[in-house]
Amino acid sequence: ALIWEPNNPEEDERKFTYRELYIEVCLIANILKKNGAKKGDRICIYMPMVPELAFAVLACARIGAIHSVVFGGFSAHSIADRIQDAQCNIVITADGAYRGNKEIPLKNIMDTALENCPSVEKVIVLRRTSSPVSMKAGRDLWLHEEAEKMHASGVTECLHEVMDAEDMLFILYTSGSTGKPKGVVHTCAGYMVYTNYSFLNVFQYTPGEIFFCTADVCWITGQSYIFY
């Protein structure tokens, strides 16, 4: 289902079968539900290009929450604009990210953004770089700690929400280069049908091939042809 090549060639490649992907998605979905997420909630995702980003996006879809993926290179002001516009109540981020030989302090940037985002109640943080970050009591949670609690509870399955064709699936904001960023809404059925149709007929994918998408998931190309 998913092959991940790391930023650093010395780091191990990670591969996931469809069954393994399903298990990881259910885990994140249950963590989100445990922390109050429900159908119709908006969830901001500000993460590096790692497998956990895929799990988070698909977990939102599984529980009927509306994800808003924000580019990992955006400033705190740009993030705050998007969180405020969508009125997100949960954020999923990481302590940091690697781009080439540079480390991006995602959590510190997000902390600055959240100073102006009172709608956010929970921040779930992936440990990626192990850089020191501040964790606000009652709001911030480590993803690995939440996963350990979920494993201990024995809950492994997460039933999917039944969605109407025109229910919102996600919001993806324009870059803002031509003015205030606009939140483009994609709904469940039409978007997924056309994404699959174009993948098969434009990319001409045939079973057994490995498809590589060079786009970042924060853009519609990456979101469509890596995940959906």
Secondary structure, 3 states (H helix, E strand, C coil): CEEECCCCCCCCCEEECHHHHHHHHHHHHHHHHHCCCCCCCEEEEECCCCHHHHHHHHHHHHHCCEEEECCCCCCHHHHHHHHHHHCCCEEEEECCEEECCEEECHHHHHHHHHCCCCCCCEEEEECCCCCCCCCCCCCEEEHHHHHHHHHHHCCCCCCCCCCCCCCEEEEEECCCCCCCCCEEEEEHHHHHHHHHHHHHHCCCCCCCCCCCCCCCCCCHHHHHHHHC
